[in-house]
Amino acid sequence: MERNSIHKTVVGVAASALAFGALWIHRLKSRKQISHEHHVNRDCERENYINSILYRGDQNCIDIIRMRPVAFFNLCGILTRNNLLQSTRAVNVKEQVLIFLHIIGHNVRFRVIGSRYYRSIETIHRYFRIVLRAILKLYQLAIRLPDESTPLEIRNNSRFYPYFIDCVGALDGTHIRASVPPNIQGRFRSRKGGTTQNVLAAITFDLKFTYVLAGWEGSAHDSRVLTNALTRRRGFSIPEGKYYLADAGYGIRNEIISPYRGVRYHLKEFTNHRPENAKELFNLRHSSLRTTVERVFGILKKRFRVLDAEPFWDFQTQVDVVLACTIIHNHIMGVDPNDLINEELYEEHDHHSITSTLTQREEREEAREWATKRDEIAEAMWSDYIHRNI
């Protein structure tokens, strides 16, 4: 009796073990099959998504990576030909650049991009850094100082020519949101509130950057940033005898002409009241030309949402991203100047090392010289204006 009972127990345990083993083997096979099948789907889904961006119309491409396919493929070609980017076994150049543009175009976190492209966060982070470094190396190629010829936008417009014959562009600063450690936030707090970096840019009238200086704290005055740009090694330079237009915050100085203070300036101020004297007419046309800067800043921030959102990188990366956005902007303007977005719009620097190359007396003399030049332009402009309206 006991022997039968033991036998039945052994048989039951063995049967249970066999059943459990069979179930375990079945689960392992199922997991293996599911894992293998999921891996194949990731590759297919990724490829389908990339193709949907690049080959389903210009607008769809602009919505995702903020440029048309023609500009995208041209950018990939430049980076490849200059040996700045190379395809790897896992990620080709096309996908590397797509990931980077998707992030800066929409300020998307690495985790979100990773799930969209079926990549790990580490992979997204690594290729973002690789592409960012590659783009920055295009600065000298994409952002160039202007030549000494009169811009067509001036030469072909009787309101500006020949009065601004020696003008080669306009300059201004813009504030980009910045994230910095608490101990230095006071220096980066701008007049409008919030922490920002003050970015100086010189721009031609065909909407291209010719110089960009990023990284200054938001509390820095525009004229101080300009002084640094003019005195730093490989900094901002202006062809002899030429000048840039700037707002009143920069003051009138060597090779920089600002508007008259205390005189109507903004275009809306002249909507129902025509200019009444030479200074007002000068300010009106000065403003008409200088709005190019505001238009370019508007295009830049609309194209790259990362510039108008709370950053989630270290500060040096924030500075590098600003420069990369301006480089890509110039690339698009060179390859695809009729881009749809354009059509819709009208390390901390050692500031204590800045030294002036001129004495205060020399600076005052130069200011008087360029103030006189401004007066001459204004008087000539007013004389012709009165003559035509008699």
C-alpha positions as CSV (number, residue, x, y, z in Angstrom):
1,M,0.0,0.0,0.0
2,E,2.8,2.4,1.0
3,R,4.8,1.3,-2.0
4,N,1.8,2.2,-4.4
5,S,1.4,5.6,-2.7
6,I,5.1,6.4,-3.0
7,H,5.0,5.3,-6.7
8,K,2.0,7.6,-7.4
9,T,3.7,10.5,-5.7
10,V,6.9,10.0,-7.7
11,V,4.9,9.8,-10.9
12,G,3.0,12.9,-10.0
13,V,6.1,14.9,-9.3
14,A,7.7,13.7,-12.5
15,A,4.7,14.6,-14.5
16,S,4.6,18.1,-12.9
17,A,8.3,18.6,-13.6
18,L,7.8,17.5,-17.2
19,A,4.8,19.9,-17.6
20,F,6.7,22.8,-16.0
21,G,9.7,22.1,-18.2
22,A,7.6,22.0,-21.3
23,L,5.9,25.2,-20.3
24,W,9.3,26.9,-19.6
25,I,10.7,25.8,-22.9
26,H,7.6,27.1,-24.7
27,R,8.0,30.5,-23.0
28,L,11.7,30.7,-23.9
29,K,10.9,29.9,-27.5
30,S,8.1,32.5,-27.5
31,R,10.4,35.1,-26.0
32,K,13.0,34.4,-28.6
33,Q,10.5,34.6,-31.4
34,I,9.0,37.8,-30.1
35,S,12.4,39.4,-29.5
36,H,13.6,38.5,-33.0
37,E,10.4,39.7,-34.6
38,H,10.5,43.0,-32.7
39,H,14.1,43.6,-33.8
40,V,13.0,43.2,-37.5
41,N,10.1,45.6,-36.9
42,R,12.3,48.3,-35.4
43,D,14.5,48.4,-38.5
44,C,11.5,48.5,-40.8
45,E,9.7,51.1,-38.7
46,R,12.8,53.3,-38.5
47,E,13.3,53.1,-42.3
48,N,9.7,53.8,-43.0
49,Y,9.7,56.8,-40.7
50,I,12.8,58.3,-42.3
51,N,11.4,57.8,-45.8
52,S,8.2,59.5,-44.7
53,I,10.1,62.6,-43.7
54,L,12.2,62.9,-46.8
55,Y,10.0,61.6,-49.6
56,R,6.4,62.6,-48.8
57,G,6.5,66.2,-49.9
58,D,8.3,69.4,-49.0
59,Q,5.8,70.5,-46.3
60,N,6.1,67.2,-44.4
61,C,9.9,67.5,-44.4
62,I,9.8,71.1,-43.2
63,D,7.4,70.2,-40.4
64,I,9.9,67.6,-39.0
65,I,13.4,68.9,-39.8
66,R,12.7,72.5,-40.6
67,M,14.0,72.4,-44.2
68,R,13.2,71.0,-47.6
69,P,14.8,67.8,-48.9
70,V,17.0,69.7,-51.3
71,A,18.7,71.5,-48.4
72,F,18.9,68.4,-46.3
73,F,20.6,66.2,-48.9
74,N,23.0,69.1,-49.8
75,L,24.0,69.5,-46.2
76,C,24.6,65.7,-45.9
77,G,26.8,65.9,-49.0
78,I,28.9,68.8,-47.6
79,L,29.5,67.1,-44.3
80,T,30.4,63.8,-46.1
81,R,32.7,65.4,-48.7
82,N,34.6,67.4,-46.1
83,N,35.1,64.2,-44.0
84,L,33.2,65.7,-41.1
85,L,30.7,62.8,-40.9
86,Q,30.9,59.2,-41.7
87,S,28.3,56.4,-41.8
88,T,28.8,53.7,-39.2
89,R,27.6,50.1,-39.2
90,A,24.6,51.0,-37.1
91,V,23.7,54.6,-38.2
92,N,24.3,56.2,-41.6
93,V,24.9,59.9,-42.2
94,K,21.4,60.6,-43.3
95,E,19.9,59.3,-40.0
96,Q,22.6,61.1,-37.9
97,V,21.7,64.5,-39.5
98,L,18.0,63.8,-39.3
99,I,18.2,63.1,-35.6
100,F,20.1,66.3,-34.9
101,L,17.8,68.5,-37.0
102,H,14.7,66.9,-35.4
103,I,16.1,67.7,-31.9
104,I,17.0,71.4,-32.6
105,G,13.9,72.0,-34.7
106,H,11.5,71.1,-32.0
107,N,13.6,71.0,-28.7
108,V,12.8,67.3,-28.3
109,R,14.4,65.3,-25.5
110,F,16.8,62.5,-26.3
111,R,14.4,60.0,-24.8
112,V,11.5,61.0,-27.1
113,I,13.7,61.0,-30.1
114,G,15.1,57.6,-29.1
115,S,11.7,56.0,-29.0
116,R,10.8,57.6,-32.4
117,Y,13.9,56.3,-34.2
118,Y,14.0,53.1,-32.2
119,R,17.4,54.0,-30.8
120,S,18.8,54.0,-27.2
121,I,19.2,57.3,-25.4
122,E,23.0,56.7,-25.4
123,T,23.0,56.4,-29.2
124,I,21.0,59.5,-29.7
125,H,23.2,61.5,-27.3
126,R,26.4,60.3,-29.0
127,Y,25.3,61.1,-32.6
128,F,23.9,64.5,-31.5
129,R,27.3,65.4,-30.2
130,I,29.0,64.1,-33.3
131,V,26.8,66.1,-35.7
132,L,27.0,69.2,-33.6
133,R,30.8,69.2,-33.7
134,A,30.7,68.6,-37.5
135,I,28.3,71.5,-38.1
136,L,30.5,73.9,-36.1
137,K,33.4,73.1,-38.3
138,L,31.4,74.6,-41.2
139,Y,31.4,78.1,-39.6
140,Q,34.2,79.5,-41.8
141,L,32.6,78.0,-44.9
142,A,29.1,79.2,-44.2
143,I,29.5,82.4,-42.3
144,R,31.7,84.9,-44.1
145,L,32.3,88.6,-43.7
146,P,30.9,90.6,-46.6
147,D,32.9,92.0,-49.5
148,E,33.2,95.7,-50.2
149,S,30.6,96.0,-52.9
150,T,27.4,97.8,-52.4
151,P,24.6,95.3,-51.6
152,L,22.0,94.9,-54.4
153,E,19.2,95.6,-51.9
154,I,20.7,99.1,-51.5
155,R,21.9,99.7,-55.1
156,N,18.5,98.8,-56.6
157,N,16.4,100.9,-54.3
158,S,16.3,104.7,-54.8
159,R,15.3,105.2,-51.1
160,F,18.7,103.9,-50.1
161,Y,21.0,104.6,-53.0
162,P,23.4,106.4,-53.1
163,Y,23.0,107.5,-49.5
164,F,23.9,104.1,-48.0
165,I,26.4,103.2,-50.7
166,D,29.1,102.2,-48.1
167,C,26.7,100.2,-45.9
168,V,27.5,96.5,-45.9
169,G,24.9,95.2,-43.4
170,A,23.2,95.6,-40.1
171,L,24.0,94.3,-36.6
172,D,22.1,93.8,-33.4
173,G,21.8,91.5,-30.4
174,T,19.2,89.0,-29.5
175,H,18.5,87.2,-26.2
176,I,18.4,83.4,-26.2
177,R,17.1,81.5,-23.1
178,A,19.9,80.1,-21.1
179,S,20.2,77.5,-18.3
180,V,23.1,78.2,-15.9
181,P,24.1,77.3,-12.3
182,P,22.4,79.2,-9.5
183,N,25.6,81.0,-8.4
184,I,25.9,82.9,-11.8
185,Q,22.2,83.3,-12.7
186,G,22.3,87.0,-11.6
187,R,24.7,87.8,-14.4
188,F,22.6,86.1,-17.0
189,R,19.3,87.7,-16.0
190,S,18.2,90.0,-18.7
191,R,16.2,93.2,-18.4
192,K,13.1,91.4,-19.5
193,G,13.5,88.8,-16.8
194,G,14.7,85.2,-17.1
195,T,18.3,84.0,-17.7
196,T,19.5,84.5,-21.2
197,Q,22.7,84.7,-23.3
198,N,23.2,87.8,-25.3
199,V,24.0,86.9,-28.9
200,L,25.5,89.5,-31.3
201,A,25.0,89.0,-35.0
202,A,26.0,90.9,-38.1
203,I,23.6,90.3,-41.1
204,T,23.6,91.2,-44.8
205,F,20.4,92.4,-46.5
206,D,20.0,89.1,-48.2
207,L,19.3,87.6,-44.8
208,K,22.6,85.9,-44.1
209,F,24.8,86.0,-41.0
210,T,28.3,87.4,-41.6
211,Y,29.4,87.2,-37.9
212,V,28.0,85.6,-34.7
213,L,29.2,85.9,-31.2
214,A,27.3,83.8,-28.7
215,G,27.8,83.2,-25.0
216,W,27.7,86.6,-23.3
217,E,25.5,86.9,-20.2
218,G,22.1,88.4,-20.6
219,S,22.9,91.4,-18.4
220,A,25.7,92.5,-20.7
221,H,25.1,95.8,-22.6
222,D,25.1,95.5,-26.4
223,S,27.9,98.0,-26.8
224,R,30.1,95.9,-24.5
225,V,29.5,92.8,-26.5
226,L,30.3,94.6,-29.7
227,T,33.6,95.9,-28.2
228,N,34.6,92.4,-27.4
229,A,33.7,91.2,-30.9
230,L,35.9,94.0,-32.5
231,T,38.9,93.4,-30.2
232,R,39.0,89.6,-29.9
233,R,41.4,87.5,-32.0
234,R,39.7,86.4,-35.2
235,G,36.8,88.6,-34.2
236,F,34.4,90.9,-36.1
237,S,36.0,93.2,-38.7
238,I,34.6,95.8,-41.0
239,P,36.1,96.7,-44.4
240,E,37.9,100.1,-44.3
241,G,35.5,102.9,-45.3
242,K,32.4,100.7,-44.9
243,Y,29.9,100.6,-42.0
244,Y,27.1,98.7,-40.4
245,L,23.7,100.0,-39.3
246,A,22.9,99.5,-35.6
247,D,20.3,100.6,-33.1
248,A,20.7,103.5,-30.7
249,G,22.0,101.1,-28.0
250,Y,25.3,100.8,-29.7
251,G,25.8,104.6,-30.1
252,I,27.6,106.1,-33.0
253,R,31.2,104.9,-33.3
254,N,33.8,104.0,-35.8
255,E,32.2,102.2,-38.7
256,I,28.9,101.9,-36.9
257,I,26.0,104.3,-37.7
258,S,23.1,104.4,-35.3
259,P,19.9,106.5,-35.6
260,Y,19.4,110.0,-34.2
261,R,18.3,109.9,-30.6
262,G,15.1,111.7,-29.5
263,V,13.8,111.5,-33.1
264,R,11.0,109.3,-34.5
265,Y,12.5,106.0,-35.6
266,H,10.2,103.0,-35.7
267,L,8.3,102.4,-38.9
268,K,4.9,102.5,-37.2
269,E,5.6,106.0,-36.0
270,F,5.5,107.2,-39.6
271,T,2.3,105.5,-40.6
272,N,0.2,108.6,-40.5
273,H,2.9,111.3,-40.3
274,R,5.4,111.8,-43.1
275,P,9.0,112.8,-42.1
276,E,9.2,116.5,-41.3
277,N,13.0,117.0,-41.4
278,A,16.3,115.4,-42.4
279,K,16.8,113.5,-39.2
280,E,13.3,111.9,-39.3
281,L,13.8,110.9,-42.9
282,F,17.2,109.4,-42.1
283,N,15.7,107.5,-39.1
284,L,12.9,106.2,-41.3
285,R,15.1,104.7,-43.9
286,H,17.7,103.5,-41.4
287,S,14.9,101.6,-39.7
288,S,13.6,100.2,-43.0
289,L,17.0,98.7,-43.7
290,R,17.8,97.5,-40.2
291,T,14.6,95.6,-39.9
292,T,16.5,92.9,-41.8
293,V,18.1,91.9,-38.5
294,E,14.8,91.4,-36.8
295,R,13.5,89.4,-39.7
296,V,16.4,87.1,-39.6
297,F,16.2,86.6,-35.8
298,G,12.5,85.8,-36.3
299,I,13.2,83.2,-39.0
300,L,15.9,81.6,-36.9
301,K,13.8,81.3,-33.8
302,K,10.8,80.0,-35.8
303,R,12.9,77.4,-37.6
304,F,14.7,76.2,-34.5
305,R,12.4,75.9,-31.5
306,V,15.3,75.0,-29.3
307,L,16.3,78.7,-29.3
308,D,13.0,79.7,-27.7
309,A,12.7,77.0,-25.0
310,E,14.3,76.1,-21.7
311,P,17.6,74.4,-22.5
312,F,18.5,71.0,-21.0
313,W,22.2,71.0,-21.9
314,D,25.3,72.4,-20.2
315,F,26.0,76.0,-21.1
316,Q,28.8,75.4,-23.6
317,T,26.5,73.2,-25.6
318,Q,23.8,75.9,-25.5
319,V,26.3,78.3,-27.0
320,D,27.4,75.7,-29.6
321,V,23.8,75.0,-30.6
322,V,23.1,78.7,-31.3
323,L,26.1,78.8,-33.6
324,A,25.0,75.6,-35.3
325,C,21.6,77.1,-35.9
326,T,23.0,80.2,-37.6
327,I,25.3,78.0,-39.8
328,I,22.4,75.8,-40.9
329,H,20.4,79.0,-41.6
330,N,23.1,80.3,-43.9
331,H,23.3,76.9,-45.6
332,I,19.6,77.0,-46.3
333,M,19.7,80.6,-47.6
334,G,22.5,79.6,-50.0
335,V,20.8,76.4,-51.3
336,D,17.1,77.2,-51.0
337,P,16.6,80.9,-50.6
338,N,12.8,80.5,-51.3
339,D,12.4,78.2,-48.3
340,L,8.8,78.2,-47.1
341,I,9.7,79.3,-43.6
342,N,11.5,82.4,-44.9
343,E,8.4,83.3,-47.0
344,E,6.2,83.1,-43.9
345,L,8.1,85.9,-42.1
346,Y,8.9,89.2,-42.8
347,E,33.2,78.4,-21.9
348,E,32.5,81.8,-20.4
349,H,34.5,84.5,-22.0
350,D,37.1,86.4,-19.9
351,H,35.4,89.8,-20.0
352,H,38.1,91.4,-17.8
353,S,40.7,90.9,-20.5
354,I,38.9,93.3,-22.9
355,T,41.0,96.4,-23.7
356,S,40.3,99.3,-26.0
357,T,42.7,100.1,-28.7
358,L,41.8,103.7,-28.7
359,T,42.1,106.4,-26.0
360,Q,38.9,108.2,-24.9
361,R,39.9,111.3,-26.8
362,E,40.4,109.2,-30.0
363,E,37.0,107.5,-29.5
364,R,35.3,110.9,-29.1
365,E,36.9,112.2,-32.3
366,E,35.9,109.0,-34.2
367,A,32.3,109.4,-32.9
368,R,32.3,113.0,-34.2
369,E,33.6,111.9,-37.5
370,W,30.9,109.3,-38.0
371,A,28.2,111.6,-36.6
372,T,29.3,114.1,-39.3
373,K,29.0,111.4,-41.9
374,R,25.5,110.6,-40.7
375,D,24.5,114.3,-41.0
376,E,25.9,114.4,-44.5
377,I,23.8,111.4,-45.5
378,A,20.7,112.8,-43.8
379,E,21.0,116.2,-45.5
380,A,21.6,114.7,-49.0
381,M,18.6,112.4,-48.5
382,W,16.4,115.2,-47.3
383,S,17.4,117.5,-50.2
384,D,16.4,114.9,-52.8
385,Y,13.2,114.1,-50.9
386,I,12.1,117.7,-50.9
387,H,13.0,118.2,-54.5
388,R,10.9,115.2,-55.6
389,N,7.9,116.3,-53.5
390,I,7.8,119.9,-54.6
